[in-house]
């Protein structure tokens, strides 16, 4: 498809979308009216900048069905975001949406060279999280065999990987390295497996990590991007060139904006990634601010695809941390510490990936007089309690380190809560 | 008679202990006994000093987390079997000892053993009943 044809398609879809949401979603009608923009104002693709943004907060505030554009009965599937900050974000899929999802995710698998000869070991979590089922539909689309194994039970993963001769592994990049560690303990050698591709996403990772994964798992590692708000996995994926992720731009219209001013930036400039779902029926989203920082570019890709590319993510525009694939907000940690009677929310998070490629997350908690004891076992008890409470609340295990009061740097205004030593920015 | 012990929380990093001794030294505090309990991540410094209240004030001003705990100080002769005698008694009475440490207190060869037990009054009663000398300061 030529550039002109793509733009014509995008414009047609955009016009239809704007008309559709204006007449079907009260939320959008109000926002458009407040911004003084009518569906008929969209005459060119550039006119999209007249439309107001949609934020994650708005998606939460409208829970559960405030953004629904169709009859609830038309929904064939419902997912929610993995966000753990309380109210989830809802994604509703009509039959057409699910077909669309299958299509875009199938393309992603195809970008990684997948076809009907492949056995896809899908170790993304199945459930409300979009990762598991999204990848599953994609594997169906390309006619591959699927092992819907979900995440966890690593020994079984490895045994099945060997016995069923899995050729494509899909999971978070850090989980793949954990598998490599377990395989080593079990005396297994990836060179004896049939894996040839890994499609990894749901958390940021670096080129160094890619090199390590490719070496340890003896496969080619592809970066995939997606988010529940837009569809789930399948928004964009790397091809064999491993140089940027091709965006399925006929379904998801990307923009890069200046996060401060909201101004649209030209291709090649770094900023916040914004998506508009051009064809969704259930929960269509207009100009969703992903808070992910990257840039868009086009090249004559060796794979022959002409779709626009996004550079792998450079970071995030807010304070959300992605730790081992789980979204964690500092406010959650604060809440737990406040809930524990003995502790005060004086803490700092140190994230490191230098020792192994798994995120090592240390939570530094100041020792208060209220729980300080002359006996080590009492302090250890508190430490273990914090560990357990955090695990319950966040879903991941943090190393708890008790530190002296005031040893955590106090800054004026906003406290510096997170020390991220991970090098995930790659060559950028 | 109980002894006032000061515990100080220390991170396992270079210079923390030096900092405590600097605070005590410049504050003119005399250390009578000292011990450290350490774990992989942190340590607890335990001190017997001549002026516990003043020491607490200085440590807090310097930003340390510290607290006063009462412990039992038992005077023993610095001879083989000195500690054994007390341990035998505690053992017979079923007293659980959390930790202990010792200090020589004079040139005559007297030593003091500092005991931290679960129930300090109970422990002290046993010590006194056995005719041992518990001290409050040294």
Interface residues (C-beta under 8 A of the other chain):
Chain A: X367 X368 X369 X372 X373 X374 X375 X376 X379 X380 X383 X401 X402 X403 X404 X405 X406 X407
Chain B: X5 X7 X9 X10 X11 X16 X37 X39 X41 X42 X44 X46 X63 X64 X65 X66 X67 X69 X98 X99 X116
